Amino acid sequence: MRKVTLILQILFVGLLMAAAPAWIFYTTDLARVEQLNLLEKKIVKTDNQKNISIIREQLQQKLNTLTPLFDKLSDEAIEKKYSGIYANPVLIKANYMKGKETKSIKTEYIKNARLANGETALLDTKGKIIDTNSYALRRLNFTIAPKFLTAVNTDKKNIIIKDINYSEGTANYYMPIFDAKGHAVAVLFAREKFSDIPEAVRKEILPKAASNGATFVVDDTGKIIIHNDMKKENTDVGAVNPQLKFLSDSTSENTGILEDVKYDNTLGFFAYAKNLEAKVTVCVFTAAADYSDLSKKSNTYSNALLDKTNLAIIGSVFFLAFIII
C-alpha cells in the first residue's frame, strides 16, 4: 500500500509541477489564437469585399450598356423622328376629301418620310393607305386594327399610340394628324424594328454562360417584356418574385445594386436601372453561388495545447512515467 501511495504522490506532485506552466502556456496561446482568428476573418472579409466590388462593377457595366438602348423607343425619340410628318403644316391644312389635293399630300408626305428614314404609311380616317414608302406595309389591313381605331377617334393632340412587341423587337406607332379644329383627318403609321435590343438583353448574362444568371426588362406595370429565358416573358415580376415588387413602384429609386436578393430560389446580386423616357427597367441578376471566391471561409485556429498531437504526446509521457515508477 505504501508503494502505491508513494506512486500516487509522485504522480500528483508531477501533475502539479506540469499544471502551472501548462496553464500559463494555455492562457497565453489562447490570446494568440483569438488574434489569429480575428486577423483571418478580416483577411477573408477584405477579399470578399474586393470580389463583391468587382461583381458590382460588372453589374453596373451591364446596366450602362443595356439601358441606353431603349432611348430610341421613347415617345420623345419617336416624336422627334416623325413630327416632321404628323405635325407638318401642309398635311394639317390639307383637305383629304378633295381628290385634287391628293398629289400635294403625297408629295409632302414622301418628302418628309424620306427625311425621317423610317418605314411609314399615311392613312385616311377609314384606314385606307394614301401613300407609303414601304411595299410591305401595303399588304396590311388597318381598317379594323384596334390601335388605329384608337388613334383616329382620339381628341388628344400630340399623342402616340403604341403597339410594341419587345420580345420580337418590333414596334408599331399610330400618330393622328389633326386639322385646325382639332379633328383627326389622317393617321401616320410607323414601324420600327429593334431586334438588336432583345438580342443584347439575352446575351448579357453574368457570369458568362451562368446557369443561374438572368437579364430581363420590365415595363412600368411590372410585366417582364424581355427575358433571357423567353418562357418567363409576359409574367408579373412581383408575382413570381415578391422581393422585386418595387420595380413597378414609380416612387422607387431609379437605379440600384442589391445584395442577398432571392430570384428563382437563388440568392445573389440584383442590379436595376430605369429608363424613364422609355418607361422600362433593365434588370441583371447574378447568383452568388456562381462565384467560388465568395464561398471562401476563414481558417479557424485552435489552442496548441489542445492539439490532438500535443495531447497524445502529453498522455504518452504520463503513461510512461507511470510504468517506469
VOSERO-345999 format. One line per 5 residues: their letters; for each residue x, y, z of C-alpha. Coordinates in steps of 0.2 Angstrom, whole numbers, plus 5000, padded with zeros to 4 digits. Example, Ala and Ser with C-alpha at 12.3 -4.5 7.8 and 13.67 -1.06 7.14 Angstrom:
BEGIN
as = 5062:4978:5039 ~ 5068:4995:5036
//
This chain:
BEGIN
mrkvt = 5000:5000:5000 ~ 5015:5011:5004 ~ 5022:5009:4987 ~ 5005:5013:4978 ~ 5003:5028:4989
lilqi = 5021:5034:4985 ~ 5017:5032:4967 ~ 5001:5042:4968 ~ 5010:5056:4977 ~ 5024:5057:4965
lfvgl = 5011:5057:4950 ~ 5001:5071:4959 ~ 5017:5081:4963 ~ 5022:5079:4944 ~ 5005:5084:4939
lmaaa = 5005:5100:4949 ~ 5023:5104:4943 ~ 5017:5102:4925 ~ 5000:5111:4928 ~ 5007:5128:4931
pawif = 5017:5131:4915 ~ 5004:5122:4905 ~ 4991:5134:4912 ~ 5002:5149:4908 ~ 5005:5142:4890
yttdl = 4987:5139:4888 ~ 4981:5156:4893 ~ 4995:5165:4883 ~ 4991:5154:4867 ~ 4973:5157:4869
arveq = 4975:5176:4867 ~ 4987:5172:4852 ~ 4974:5161:4844 ~ 4960:5174:4846 ~ 4971:5187:4837
lnlle = 4975:5175:4823 ~ 4956:5170:4820 ~ 4951:5189:4821 ~ 4965:5193:4808 ~ 4960:5178:4797
kkivk = 4942:5184:4797 ~ 4947:5202:4792 ~ 4958:5195:4778 ~ 4944:5184:4771 ~ 4931:5199:4773
tdnqk = 4943:5210:4764 ~ 4945:5198:4750 ~ 4926:5195:4749 ~ 4923:5214:4748 ~ 4935:5216:4734
nisii = 4926:5202:4725 ~ 4909:5210:4728 ~ 4916:5227:4722 ~ 4921:5218:4706 ~ 4904:5210:4704
reqlq = 4895:5227:4707 ~ 4906:5235:4694 ~ 4902:5221:4681 ~ 4883:5223:4685 ~ 4884:5242:4683
qklnt = 4893:5240:4666 ~ 4879:5229:4660 ~ 4866:5242:4665 ~ 4876:5255:4657 ~ 4877:5245:4641
ltplf = 4858:5240:4640 ~ 4848:5254:4647 ~ 4853:5267:4634 ~ 4847:5255:4620 ~ 4829:5259:4625
dklsd = 4831:5278:4622 ~ 4826:5276:4603 ~ 4809:5268:4609 ~ 4804:5283:4620 ~ 4789:5294:4615
eaiek = 4802:5309:4614 ~ 4813:5299:4601 ~ 4798:5294:4591 ~ 4791:5312:4591 ~ 4807:5319:4586
kysgi = 4809:5307:4572 ~ 4791:5308:4564 ~ 4784:5325:4570 ~ 4790:5332:4553 ~ 4776:5322:4545
yanpv = 4761:5322:4558 ~ 4764:5340:4563 ~ 4768:5346:4545 ~ 4758:5362:4542 ~ 4754:5356:4524
likan = 4747:5339:4530 ~ 4737:5348:4544 ~ 4729:5361:4532 ~ 4726:5349:4518 ~ 4708:5344:4513
ymkgk = 4709:5325:4512 ~ 4691:5324:4505 ~ 4696:5333:4489 ~ 4705:5322:4476 ~ 4714:5336:4468
etksi = 4724:5339:4484 ~ 4730:5320:4485 ~ 4745:5324:4474 ~ 4751:5338:4485 ~ 4748:5327:4501
kteyi = 4758:5313:4494 ~ 4772:5324:4488 ~ 4773:5332:4506 ~ 4772:5315:4515 ~ 4785:5307:4504
knarl = 4797:5321:4506 ~ 4796:5321:4525 ~ 4796:5302:4526 ~ 4812:5302:4517 ~ 4820:5313:4530
anget = 4813:5303:4544 ~ 4821:5287:4537 ~ 4808:5275:4543 ~ 4795:5263:4537 ~ 4779:5273:4537
alldt = 4762:5274:4529 ~ 4749:5289:4528 ~ 4732:5283:4532 ~ 4715:5291:4529 ~ 4702:5291:4543
kgkii = 4695:5274:4537 ~ 4712:5265:4537 ~ 4715:5266:4518 ~ 4733:5269:4513 ~ 4735:5286:4505
dtnsy = 4753:5283:4502 ~ 4768:5273:4509 ~ 4787:5272:4507 ~ 4786:5253:4511 ~ 4780:5239:4499
alrrl = 4777:5228:4514 ~ 4765:5239:4523 ~ 4754:5239:4508 ~ 4748:5222:4512 ~ 4742:5227:4529
nftia = 4724:5230:4534 ~ 4722:5245:4545 ~ 4703:5247:4544 ~ 4700:5236:4560 ~ 4716:5237:4569
pkflt = 4712:5242:4587 ~ 4726:5254:4589 ~ 4722:5263:4573 ~ 4704:5265:4578 ~ 4710:5272:4595
avntd = 4721:5284:4586 ~ 4708:5290:4573 ~ 4695:5293:4587 ~ 4705:5302:4600 ~ 4704:5320:4603
kknii = 4721:5321:4612 ~ 4734:5331:4601 ~ 4752:5325:4600 ~ 4748:5308:4606 ~ 4757:5292:4600
ikdin = 4748:5276:4601 ~ 4760:5262:4603 ~ 4759:5243:4600 ~ 4776:5236:4604 ~ 4782:5218:4604
ysegt = 4798:5219:4614 ~ 4801:5200:4613 ~ 4802:5200:4594 ~ 4809:5218:4593 ~ 4795:5227:4583
anyym = 4785:5242:4587 ~ 4770:5250:4578 ~ 4766:5268:4581 ~ 4750:5277:4576 ~ 4751:5296:4576
pifda = 4735:5306:4572 ~ 4735:5321:4561 ~ 4723:5335:4567 ~ 4716:5349:4557 ~ 4714:5367:4564
kghav = 4698:5362:4573 ~ 4705:5348:4582 ~ 4698:5334:4571 ~ 4708:5319:4566 ~ 4710:5320:4547
avlfa = 4723:5306:4544 ~ 4734:5295:4554 ~ 4753:5292:4552 ~ 4758:5274:4554 ~ 4776:5270:4558
rekfs = 4785:5253:4561 ~ 4802:5252:4570 ~ 4812:5236:4571 ~ 4824:5234:4585 ~ 4829:5216:4586
dipea = 4846:5222:4592 ~ 4839:5226:4609 ~ 4831:5209:4614 ~ 4847:5200:4607 ~ 4858:5211:4618
vrkei = 4847:5208:4633 ~ 4848:5189:4631 ~ 4866:5188:4629 ~ 4872:5199:4644 ~ 4872:5186:4657
lpkaa = 4884:5186:4672 ~ 4895:5177:4674 ~ 4896:5171:4656 ~ 4886:5155:4652 ~ 4880:5155:4670
sngat = 4865:5143:4673 ~ 4859:5154:4687 ~ 4861:5172:4679 ~ 4847:5182:4672 ~ 4845:5198:4662
fvvdd = 4827:5205:4659 ~ 4817:5220:4656 ~ 4801:5225:4665 ~ 4788:5239:4659 ~ 4781:5252:4671
tgkii = 4767:5239:4676 ~ 4780:5226:4682 ~ 4777:5215:4667 ~ 4793:5206:4661 ~ 4794:5211:4642
ihndm = 4811:5203:4638 ~ 4820:5189:4647 ~ 4835:5178:4643 ~ 4823:5164:4647 ~ 4809:5168:4635
kkent = 4797:5157:4644 ~ 4797:5170:4658 ~ 4791:5184:4647 ~ 4774:5192:4649 ~ 4774:5187:4668
dvgav = 4772:5199:4683 ~ 4789:5200:4691 ~ 4781:5204:4708 ~ 4770:5189:4707 ~ 4785:5177:4703
npqlk = 4797:5186:4715 ~ 4789:5196:4729 ~ 4805:5204:4733 ~ 4805:5213:4717 ~ 4788:5221:4718
flsds = 4796:5238:4720 ~ 4801:5238:4701 ~ 4783:5244:4697 ~ 4783:5257:4710 ~ 4786:5274:4702
tsent = 4792:5281:4718 ~ 4806:5269:4720 ~ 4824:5273:4716 ~ 4829:5275:4698 ~ 4844:5263:4700
giled = 4852:5252:4712 ~ 4863:5236:4716 ~ 4856:5225:4730 ~ 4864:5210:4739 ~ 4856:5195:4745
vkydn = 4841:5196:4734 ~ 4832:5179:4731 ~ 4827:5176:4712 ~ 4821:5160:4706 ~ 4825:5152:4724
tlgff = 4843:5158:4722 ~ 4852:5171:4732 ~ 4863:5183:4723 ~ 4866:5201:4717 ~ 4852:5211:4709
ayakn = 4855:5227:4699 ~ 4842:5238:4690 ~ 4841:5254:4681 ~ 4826:5263:4675 ~ 4824:5271:4658
leakv = 4812:5285:4662 ~ 4809:5290:4644 ~ 4805:5273:4638 ~ 4796:5268:4654 ~ 4806:5252:4656
tvcvf = 4818:5245:4669 ~ 4833:5234:4665 ~ 4837:5221:4677 ~ 4853:5210:4679 ~ 4854:5196:4692
taaad = 4869:5185:4696 ~ 4869:5171:4708 ~ 4882:5172:4722 ~ 4884:5153:4720 ~ 4892:5156:4703
ysdls = 4907:5164:4711 ~ 4918:5152:4720 ~ 4928:5166:4728 ~ 4913:5172:4738 ~ 4911:5155:4747
kksnt = 4928:5156:4754 ~ 4928:5154:4773 ~ 4941:5159:4786 ~ 4953:5146:4793 ~ 4950:5143:4812
ysnal = 4965:5141:4823 ~ 4964:5132:4840 ~ 4975:5132:4855 ~ 4991:5122:4853 ~ 4989:5114:4870
ldktn = 4973:5106:4864 ~ 4980:5100:4848 ~ 4977:5081:4846 ~ 4996:5078:4843 ~ 5001:5088:4858
laiig = 4988:5079:4869 ~ 4994:5062:4863 ~ 5012:5067:4867 ~ 5007:5073:4885 ~ 4997:5057:4888
svffl = 5011:5046:4882 ~ 5023:5055:4894 ~ 5012:5052:4909 ~ 5009:5034:4904 ~ 5027:5030:4903
afiii = 5031:5039:4919 ~ 5018:5028:4927 ~ 5025:5012:4920 ~ 5043:5017:4925 ~ 5038:5021:4943
//
